[in-house]
Amino acid sequence: MMRSHYAGDLTAADIGAQVSLCGWVDSRRDHGGIVFLDLRDVRGLAQVVLDPERLPSAHGVRSEWVLRIEGTVRARPEGTVNPDLDTGEIEVVGDVVEVLSEAEPLPIPIDDRTEVEEALRLKYRFLDLRRPRMQANLRLRSRLALAIRRSMEEQGFVDVQTPTLTRSTPEGARDFLVPSRKQPGTFYALPQSPQLFKQLLMVAGLDRYYQIATCWRDEDLRADRAYEFVQLDAEMSFATDEDVMRFIEEAVGAAIGEVSGERPGPFARMTWAEAMARFGSDKPDARFGMELFEITEVFESTEFRAFAGKAVVGLGITGASDTPRNRLDAWTERAKALGGAGLVWMRVGPDALDSPVAKFLQPAELSAVRESLKVDDGDLVLVVADDDLRRAQTLLGALRLEIGSELGHRPASLADNLHLLWVTDFPLFEGVDADGAPQSGHHPFTAPHPEDVALLDDRPLDVRSMAYDLVVNGIELGSGSVRIHQRELQERIFGLLGIPPEVSAARFGFLLEAFRYGVPPHAGFAFGIDRLAMVIAGEQSLRDVIAFPKTQSGSDPLTGAPAAVDDDQLRDLGLRAIPPKD
C-alpha cells in the first residue's frame, strides 16, 4: 500500500516502527540545516524531520505539497514534546521523500484562525474543505446519517428509493422543473418531498418505509434553507401521531448520542396555541425565559388609544430596568421595522411603572400589568398591540429572540443546551387567499383533528390538524402529520382549498385512484439532516455542513451554475431562452 499508517494515528506505542505516510505539508520550518514538516492527513498531524543533505528534495518542499514519506518513528527529544498535539510525543525521521504533487500559492488560507469571505470560500470550496472545522462538520454529518439509518432499520423500517423525476404537484414552494426531450412541451419536477410516493407505499402494504432523500424547493434562500436538501423521510401504516413521534425520537436520539456521547432526555411537548402564546413562534427557542403574556383583558376598558380595542401582548425582562434610553429607542424602531405600530416600555420600580405612556394609563391598569407579567422591582416590561393577536405575538416573539441574543440571555451557539420540543395541533388552514379559499397550513394531505371535522365547512380556520413539528433550539428540524386515508375526505379538503375536481384529478388522480383499493391509516414525518448537523456542529448556516452548497443568491461560485446552455440543447427540448428584462 502507498501508506502504512495515518499520520494522526501515530503514538508512543509506534516508536521504532518503520512507517509510510501520505498527506499534505501543513507547515515547513528550516532550523539550521534540518527541515521540520508537519504532515497532515485526514486523521491529524505528525512532525517529520528531514536532513536536506541526505534528501535534497526536502529543500523545495512548500506548504500544501502532497508527499509520501518513509521513515522511522522516534520519541521527540526532551523539551520538545507538544502537549497540544495528539502526536506531540513522537516524530518521524524521514528516509524517503516522494513528491506526489506540488501546490501553487493558495488563494485562501485553510486554517481555522482566519476569516475568509464566504463567496471566496465557495469558489475554492475544494480548499475550504481542507480546513479542520469543515472536515469535522462533514464527518459529524456522516455519523449522524449512519446512526439514523441504523436506528430506522432496527425499528423495522424498509429503505425504498422513490423517483427524483416526477410530476409537478406544488406543495407550498415552487418546483424545479426538468423539460422532457421525448415529450416536448412537458416537464418533470424534482420532488419537494417524496410525500405522495410514500403514501402509495403504504397503500402497497409496505407498512414502514424510510429513506434518506434529497429534495428540491425553488424558494428564497437563507441561513437554514437551501435549494437542495437531505432529509430523513419516513411513513408508517396503522400508526397514530404518538407512534410516529416515538420512532422519530428514537432515531434523533440515537443520532445525537452517536456524536455527543449522551442521548437527550424525553422531548418536551407543546401545542401550537401554547407556543404562540408563550413565545410568539411556532418554533420556539425555549432555552431562555422572557415569555410572552396576553394582557388584552387588562386594557379592555382603557382610554389609551394605542391599546383600545387591540390585542395586547407583553413580556418581562428580569433586571433590565436600567436599560439605557437609546437602546429602548432602538428596540422601538426595530418593532416598527418588523411591521408593528411601535413598542411600549415600562421600567418596574418599587412604587410605580415608569413609562412615557404611564400618564395615559390608569393605576389599576399599571398594577394589573405588573401582576400579569409576574415582574418585580428592577425588571423591564415590553408591550405591543395590534388588531390581530397572532400578529402581535409574532412581532413580540421576533423581538424576544433578538433582544435575548443582544442581552446574552439566548445562547450564542445553537449547540448549547439542546432543547428538543414537539409542537402539535397546528391549524389545518392558515388564512384565506384572494378568492376566500382557506390556505393549507401544512400540505393538503394532512388529516384534520377528529374533534374538529364538523367545523370544516363553517369555521375552517378553527380546525386543528393532526400535524406535529420537531423543534430544536428555535430551529424547525422537521414536520409530519397523520394523513388523510379516505378518498371522500381528501376530495373534500381539495374542494375547500379551491382546487376544482378536474384540477385535483389531473394533479393527484393517481393518489385518489389508489385510495379506491383499501388504504391503511398512516402517518409520517421528515426532518432535515442538514439542519440537525448544523445545530449539533454549532454552525449558523447550512452551508457549513454541506460539501458543495449554493450562495444565498442561489449561485455556485465553484462551477458557475446556473449557466446558459447551447442553443442545440434547447432545440432538442423544444425550448428557447427569452432574454431577461433590463
Long-range contacts (C-beta under 8 A, 24 or more apart in sequence): 2-68, 3-68, 6-41, 6-42, 6-43, 6-44, 7-39, 7-40, 7-41, 7-43, 7-44, 7-45, 7-46, 7-87, 8-41, 8-42, 8-43, 8-44, 8-45, 8-46, 8-86, 8-87, 9-43, 9-44, 10-46, 10-73, 10-87, 10-90, 10-92, 11-87, 11-89, 11-90, 12-75, 12-89, 12-90, 14-73, 14-90, 15-73, 15-74, 15-75, 15-90, 16-72, 16-73, 16-74, 17-72, 17-73, 18-70, 18-71, 18-72, 19-70, 19-71, 19-72, 19-73, 19-92, 20-68, 20-69, 20-70, 21-46, 21-48, 21-68, 21-69, 21-70, 21-71, 21-92, 22-66, 22-67, 22-68, 22-69, 22-100, 23-66, 23-67, 24-64, 24-65, 24-66, 24-67, 24-130, 25-61, 25-62, 25-63, 25-64, 25-65, 25-66, 25-67, 26-63, 27-63, 28-61, 28-62, 28-63, 35-59, 35-61, 37-61, 37-67, 39-67, 39-69, 39-92, 42-135, 44-85, 44-86, 44-87, 45-85, 45-86, 45-87, 46-87, 46-90, 46-91, 46-92, 47-76, 47-82, 47-87, 47-90, 47-91, 47-92, 48-91, 48-92, 48-93, 48-94, 49-91, 49-92, 49-93, 49-94, 50-94, 50-97, 51-94, 55-94, 55-96, 55-97, 57-97, 57-99, 58-94, 58-97, 61-97, 61-99, 62-102, 62-103, 63-103, 63-106, 64-103, 64-106, 64-110, 65-99, 65-101, 65-102, 65-103, 66-99, 66-100, 66-101, 66-103, 67-97, 67-98, 67-99, 67-100, 68-96, 68-97, 68-98, 68-100, 69-94, 69-96, 69-97, 69-98, 70-94, 70-95, 70-96, 71-95, 71-96, 118-543, 118-551, 119-551, 119-557, 120-557, 122-543, 122-549, 122-551, 122-556, 122-557, 122-558, 123-557, 123-558, 124-558, 125-547, 125-548, 125-558, 126-558, 129-547, 133-544, 134-544, 136-537, 137-533, 137-537, 137-539, 137-544, 137-545, 138-545, 138-547, 140-259, 140-533, 140-536, 140-537, 140-545, 141-529, 141-530, 141-533, 141-537, 141-545, 143-255, 143-258, 143-259, 144-255, 144-258, 144-259, 144-529, 144-532, 144-533, 144-536, 145-212, 145-230, 145-529, 146-258, 147-254, 147-255, 147-257, 147-258, 147-259, 148-212, 148-232, 148-251, 148-252, 148-254, 148-255, 148-529, 149-212, 150-254, 151-250, 151-251, 151-254, 151-255, 152-210, 152-232, 152-234, 152-251, 155-208, 155-247, 155-250, 155-251, 156-207, 156-208, 157-208, 157-209, 157-210, 157-234, 157-247, 158-206, 158-207, 158-208, 158-209, 158-210, 159-210, 159-211, 160-201, 160-206, 160-209, 160-210, 160-211, 161-211, 162-191, 162-194, 162-197, 162-198, 162-201, 162-211, 162-213, 163-191, 163-197, 164-190, 164-191, 164-214, 165-189, 165-190, 166-190, 166-191, 166-197, 167-507, 168-507, 169-196, 169-507, 169-508, 171-195, 171-443, 172-440, 172-443, 173-217, 173-218, 173-219, 174-217, 174-218, 174-219, 175-216, 175-218, 176-216, 176-217, 176-218, 176-227, 179-573, 179-574, 179-575, 180-573, 181-572, 181-573, 184-573, 184-574, 185-574, 190-215, 190-216, 191-215, 191-216, 192-216, 192-217, 193-231, 193-233, 193-526, 194-233, 195-443, 195-445, 196-445, 196-508, 196-510, 196-511, 198-233, 198-234, 198-235, 198-524, 199-235, 199-445, 199-483, 199-511, 199-522, 199-524, 200-510, 200-511, 200-514, 201-235, 202-235, 202-236, 202-237, 202-483, 202-519, 202-520, 202-522, 203-514, 203-515, 203-517, 203-518, 203-519, 203-520, 205-237, 205-520, 206-237, 207-236, 207-237, 207-238, 208-234, 208-235, 208-236, 208-237, 209-234, 209-235, 209-236, 210-234, 210-235, 212-529, 213-526, 221-550, 221-551, 221-552, 221-553, 221-554, 222-552, 223-540, 223-541, 223-542, 223-543, 224-475, 224-531, 224-534, 224-541, 224-542, 225-542, 226-530, 226-542, 226-543, 226-546, 226-549, 226-550, 227-550, 227-554, 229-528, 229-530, 229-542, 230-528, 230-529, 230-530, 231-478, 231-526, 231-527, 231-528, 231-529, 232-478, 232-526, 232-527, 232-529, 233-524, 233-526, 234-480, 234-524, 234-525, 234-526, 235-522, 235-523, 235-524, 236-522, 236-523, 236-524, 237-520, 237-521, 237-522, 238-520, 238-521, 238-522, 239-521, 239-522, 239-523, 240-482, 240-523, 241-424, 241-466, 241-468, 241-481, 241-482, 241-523, 243-523, 244-468, 244-480, 244-482, 244-523, 244-524, 244-525, 245-422, 245-468, 245-525, 248-470, 248-478, 248-480, 248-525, 248-527, 249-420, 252-420, 252-470, 252-477, 252-527, 252-532, 255-532, 256-418, 256-536, 259-536, 260-536, 264-418, 264-420, 267-420, 267-421, 267-422, 267-470, 268-419, 268-420, 268-421, 268-422, 269-421, 269-422, 269-424, 270-421, 270-422, 270-423, 270-424, 271-423, 271-424, 271-425, 272-423, 272-424, 272-425, 272-426, 272-427, 273-425, 275-423, 276-390, 276-393, 276-394, 276-397, 277-393, 279-397, 279-400, 280-313, 280-393, 280-394, 280-395, 280-396, 280-397, 280-398, 280-400, 281-394, 281-397, 281-398, 281-401, 281-474, 282-423, 282-426, 282-469, 283-423, 283-469, 283-471, 283-474, 283-475, 283-476, 284-397, 284-421, 284-423, 284-471, 284-474, 285-401, 285-404, 285-410, 285-419, 285-473, 285-474, 286-419, 286-421, 287-410, 287-411, 287-416, 287-417, 287-419, 287-473, 287-474, 288-404, 288-409, 288-410, 288-411, 289-318, 289-409, 290-315, 290-316, 290-317, 290-400, 290-403, 290-404, 290-409, 291-315, 292-393, 292-396, 292-397, 292-400, 293-372, 293-373, 294-389, 294-393, 295-368, 295-369, 295-372, 295-373, 295-383, 296-389, 298-365, 298-368, 298-369, 298-372, 299-365, 302-361, 302-362, 302-365, 303-360, 303-362, 304-357, 304-360, 304-361, 304-365, 306-341, 306-342, 306-344, 306-357, 306-385, 307-385, 309-387, 310-385, 310-386, 310-387, 310-392, 311-385, 311-386, 311-387, 311-388, 311-389, 311-391, 311-392, 312-383, 312-384, 312-385, 312-392, 313-383, 313-384, 313-385, 313-389, 313-392, 313-393, 313-396, 314-369, 314-372, 314-373, 314-381, 314-382, 314-383, 314-384, 314-396, 315-373, 315-381, 315-382, 315-396, 315-400, 316-348, 316-373, 316-374, 316-375, 316-379, 316-380, 316-381, 316-382, 317-379, 317-380, 317-381, 317-382, 317-403, 317-407, 317-409, 318-375, 318-376, 318-378, 318-379, 319-378, 319-379, 320-379, 320-380, 320-407, 321-347, 321-348, 321-349, 321-377, 321-378, 321-379, 321-380, 322-378, 323-380, 331-382, 331-399, 331-403, 334-399, 334-402, 335-384, 335-395, 335-399, 338-395, 338-398, 338-399, 339-391, 339-395, 340-384, 340-386, 340-392, 340-395, 341-384, 341-385, 341-386, 342-384, 343-382, 343-383, 343-384, 343-399, 344-382, 344-383, 344-384, 344-385, 345-380, 345-381, 345-382, 345-383, 346-380, 346-381, 346-383, 347-380, 347-381, 348-375, 348-376, 348-377, 348-378, 348-379, 348-380, 348-381, 349-377, 350-377, 353-381, 355-381, 401-474, 411-473, 413-538, 414-472, 414-473, 414-475, 414-534, 414-535, 414-538, 414-539, 414-540, 415-535, 415-536, 415-537, 415-538, 416-473, 416-538, 417-473, 418-472, 418-473, 418-535, 418-536, 419-472, 419-473, 420-470, 420-471, 420-472, 420-477, 421-470, 421-471, 421-472, 422-468, 422-469, 422-470, 422-471, 423-468, 423-469, 423-470, 423-471, 424-467, 424-468, 425-449, 425-464, 425-465, 425-467, 426-464, 426-465, 426-467, 426-468, 426-469, 427-461, 427-463, 427-464, 427-465, 428-452, 428-460, 428-463, 428-464, 428-465, 428-467, 429-460, 429-461, 429-463, 429-496, 431-461, 432-461, 433-498, 435-498, 437-496, 437-497, 437-498, 438-496, 438-497, 439-497, 440-497, 441-465, 441-467, 442-467, 442-479, 442-481, 443-481, 444-490, 444-493, 444-494, 444-497, 444-499, 445-481, 445-483, 445-484, 445-490, 446-481, 446-482, 446-483, 446-484, 447-481, 447-482, 447-483, 447-484, 447-485, 447-489, 448-489, 448-493, 456-492, 456-496, 457-496, 460-496, 466-523, 468-525, 470-525, 470-527, 472-532, 472-535, 473-535, 475-531, 475-534, 475-535, 476-531, 477-527, 477-528, 477-531, 477-532, 477-535, 478-525, 478-526, 478-527, 478-528, 478-531, 479-525, 479-526, 479-527, 480-523, 480-524, 480-525, 480-526, 481-523, 481-524, 482-521, 482-522, 482-523, 483-522, 483-523, 483-524, 485-515, 485-519, 485-520, 485-521, 485-522, 486-515, 486-519, 487-512, 487-515, 487-516, 487-519, 490-515
